[in-house]
Amino acid sequence: MTYEIRRLGPGDADEMRQLNALFGSVFDDPYSYTSAKPGDDYLRRVLGRDHVIALVASDGSQIVGGLVAYVLDKLEQERSEIYIYDLAVVEARRRQRIASLLIGKLQGIATEIGAWVIYVQADYGDDPAIALYEGLGTREDVMHFDIAPGTTR
């Protein structure tokens, strides 16, 4: 099967909503991804920003995978890095290189903008994701912390 990998832009609000629904389903978290759907103006504005990268994989009739990544400009050197925030493929289409194709497209974008690295986090126990990422890059074991805004000690 052939898949088209495409970057979403300001006119692709409907496709972004479809991708959010896919994320909600695959991550078993529909509330986070579909309960408060962003409006067209918001999606148009955000998808038009250079530092926001939303890619979809389609089979010609439907979106079967996608990723959302963010370009982060650094201050210690004149360079940027890209963080893959979400990456998912519908279960029926896994093991068909769709995630690799999405990451390959992102690597091309990273080269175009001069980013020095792409990084991603994986959850312990998500063996398919870990295997994919280990095949593409160097593993670092780090800790992740969520800090609520406005909270001080």
N, C-alpha and C positions, 0 to 999 in steps of 0.2 A: 504494500500500500504506500502511496505517496502522500506526504503531508506538506501543507503550506505553512510556513512560519512567517508571521507578520507582526510588525510593531504597530500597536494601536496609537492613534493620534486623536486630536480634539474632536473629530467627527464620529468617534467610535464608542459613544456612551452605551449603546445597546450591547455591543460586544463585551465591554468591560463589565456590565451587569451579568452577562452570561458567564464570564470568567469568575466573577465573585461567587455566583451560584455553584460553579464547579468546585471552587476552593471550599465552600461551605459543605458540600457533599463529601468530597474526598477527605477533608480534615475532620469530618463528623462534628462540624461546628456551624450549622446554618444560621444560628442566632447572630454570631459576630459578622457574618458575611452578607446576610440578606435582610436582617430585621429593620435596618435604618438605611435603606438604599439612598445613595447620594443622588442629587438632582442633576439634570443635564448641564446646567451652567457650571456646577462644581466639577463634574467629570471633564467637561470641555477645557476648563482652566487647568486642571491638574495634568491631564493627558497631553496638554500642550507644552508642559515644562520639559526642558532638556534633561533635567536630572531625574525624571521619572521615566522608567522603561517598563512598559507592559507589552509582553509578547504573547501571542496565541498560536496554537497549532490547530489547524483544521483539516478535516478529511474531504473538504469540498462541500459538505452539507452541514457540519456542526463543529463546534469547538471541542476538541478532545484533550487539550492540555494547555498549560500556560504558565507564565512566570511574571512576577512583578519584582523589579529591582530598582535600587536608588543609587545615583552617583553621589558620592560624598567627596567634596573638595577638602583637601588636607591643608594644614597650616605649618606643619614641621618642614615640609618641602612643597615645591610647586608641582603637585600631582594630585590625582584623584584615585579613588578606589570605588568598586561597585559591590553593593551588598544585595544578594538575592534574598528577598524577604519571604516570598511565597513561590513555590514550584509544585505543580500537581499535574497528574495525568489520570484520566478516568480509568477505572479498574479494568474495563474490557480492552483497553488499548495499551496496557503496560507491557513492557518487555519488547517493544517495537521501536526502540531508540528515540522516542519522541522527546523525552527529557534531555537526551544528549543533543538532539537537534536544536532544542530551545537554548541550551547552554552554548552550543556552537554559534548560534546567531548572536547571543549576548557577547561572546568572545570577539566576534567581528565588530560589534558596536564599541566594545572596550578598546580595541585596537584603533578604531577611527578617532576616538576622543582622547587617546593617549593614557588611558587608565593603567595603573601599574599592577593591579591585582583585582580579582573577583573573589569574594568570599561568601560563605553560606554556613548556616548552622544546621545541625541535624539532632534529632532527639535520640537519646539512648534507647535502644530497642527497635528503632526504625532501620532494620538491617538493609532493605533494598536501597534506601536513600544513602546510607553510609557506604555501601558498596559502590554506588554510582559515583559519589564524591571522591572516594579513595582512588578510583580509577582515573580521575581527572586532576587531582591536585594533592597537596601535602596536608596531612591531618595535623591539627593542633587541638589538644584537649584543654578547653577553657571552661570557665564558669560563666553563667549568664544571670544577671540580676535585673528585675523589674523594679523601678523606683517610682512611686506615685508622685505626680506633680503637686506642688504646694504643701508637701509634708516635710516638716523639719523636726529635728530632735533636740 
